[in-house]
Amino acid sequence: MRKINNLFVFMMLIVAFASCSEVEPLDPVLSGQVNSGSDNGSGSGSSGGNSGGASSGDYWPTAINNEWTYNSNGTPSTMKIIATETVNGQLYYKFAPQNGNGSISSGVVNTSVNKNAGVYKLKTDDVVIDAGGISGTQTGYEYIVLKDNIPVNGTWNGSYTQTTTYTGIPPITFTTNYVGTILEKGVSETVNNEVFTDVIKVKIDQTSNVPGNPATTIISEYWYAKNVGIIKATNIGSGLNYENILVDYMLY
């Protein structure tokens, strides 16, 4: 068991809530799963790109009670693994539910992560939405957030589709296309006065397309430290600008 006595808030992923007239971004929440094949969850999708070789290490340790605390623009947030489940023969580690809130919508988000041969995916379950007293459901999704077995400048890509349904309103379906890129590998970085000596830096570009609305793009960068997890994350786009710094973690 290891612990750094500092504070940190982590943001992994933007979840978009669609209303009848807009796509409403939630506050950042984590989501996930890992397989080496296609992106298929409650939402549907596909993935491709460099398939890579053997895993180069563990850049997101997964065990029940593992916990990371982040500081996101001055607000603390904690991610904790609380359980496991097997889906289609794959083992997923489930995080404690997180509340997602936009300006007009909110919901509780359940996420999990799976690792398979150096490929890391995040999975989000279906979300029940409350939009100003109107109840709705948004289908879940999954996508690849890291391939630790491909070289610098290596890429992968994929897409996922989500459908939002409100009572009495026609369903709204939107598709997100994403591209992941390895920016650096094996570098040293200091985060919150801690030195991490084996870091992989990843950039992920996500563009969502909703019929009748302009496309929205979010650019994210994640720093994964070997045997620690995500130590820094930035997310810019669609009116968002977050920097997330790891300040505390405990691993079992």
Secondary structure, 3 states (H helix, E strand, C coil): CEECCCCCCCCCECCEEECCCCEEECCCECCECCCCCCCCCCCEEEEEECCCCCCCCCCCCCCCCCEEEEEECCEEEEEEEEEEEEECCEEEEEECCEEEECCCCEEEECEEEEEECCEEEEEECCEEEEECCEEEEECCEEEEEEECCCCCCCEEEEEEEEEEEECCEEEEEEEEEEEEEEEEEEEEEEECCEEEEEEEEEEEEEEEECCCCCCEEEEEEEEEECCCEEEEEEEEECCEEEEEEEEEEEEC
